[in-house]
Each structure stands twice: as structure tokens, then as C-alpha cells.
Amino acid sequence: MVISEGLVADWLEDAKKNAGWLIALGVVTVIAGFFSLVMPWASGVGVAVFVGFALVVGGVARLVAAFSAGSFGRGTLAFIGGALCLLAGVIMVARPGSGLAALTLMLGSYLIVDGIFGAVLAFHVRPEKGWGWMLFSAVMSGILGFLLLREWPLTGLWAIGTLVGVNLLFAGFSMISIGSAARKLAASKA
């Protein structure tokens, strides 16, 4: 792939202008991750409420689509799906603690299933290079899922918020790193 010098020069100019913003946003993201780790329940409730609102919007959209199907007979299943989606969203918004417990239950179950399928895939890939890492990842996924479910619903108090916090920390440090590298690259080409 050939990249023109003009394109690189434009990118460097944009990076030089925006690297400060990327670093600043990275710092804000790291701070948000820190607060999420310090207060995982509050962060988890925020996630549950957000998912609840998303379900409400999706449910309303599905209900509108069901009534727009031309004949309610053809839209009956869409109506039922929309109503269930709307109901689930309203419950999650009204009772975010219960929603958080449900999200943790789904996450733990997902991790166990992911671990099982990941292990099967790893053994199918064996003896190719990296199959051991695939198996290790699958085992860790299964163990994490088991640990979440073993203490459920208590894990709902901290698990989602902690995972969000860890994700925000990594994303923030990544943004800071990319912004710093772009700033240094732009400065060296100036």
C-alpha cells in the first residue's frame, strides 16, 4: 500500500493539532475508570440504567414497526417482541439493582459458554502456534464465569462496575499513549 507524502503530512498536522485533546480525553477517561473502580456499584447501576433506556427505545421502535406492518396479524410477533423489550427496559430503569443482577447473571453465563467453545476451538487448532494461548484464554474465561455465578447475586454489586472501570482505564491509557506518540511524531517532523 502506497501512502502519499501529502496524506502523511496532513495526518501529522492533524495529529499535532489534536494530540492535546486526545491526551486530555485520555486523562478524563482514566479518572472515570478510577471512579468506576472505587464505586463499582454506582458504575454498574449506570450501565444497567443505560441498557434499560436502550431497551425502552428498542421496544418502542419495534412496537411502531409492528403497527406499521400493514396488518396487525403479520406484525403480531414483532408486537410481542417489542412489548417484551419495552417491559424489560422499564423494569431495568425502575429497578436498576435487579437489572444489574440480571446483567451479571448473563455475563457469567456468557463467560462459561465462551470458555467451553474457546477450549473446543483451541483443541481443533492444536498443534498450530498459539493454540495454548487460546486454551489459556478459554480456561480463564470459564473460571471467571464460574466465579461470577458462584457468588451471584452478590457479584452484581461489583462485577459490572469493576469491568467497566478496568476497560475505561485501559482505554484512557491507550488514548494518552497514542496522543503522546502523535505529538512526538508531529514534533519530530516539524
Disulfide bonds with the S-S distance in Angstrom:
none
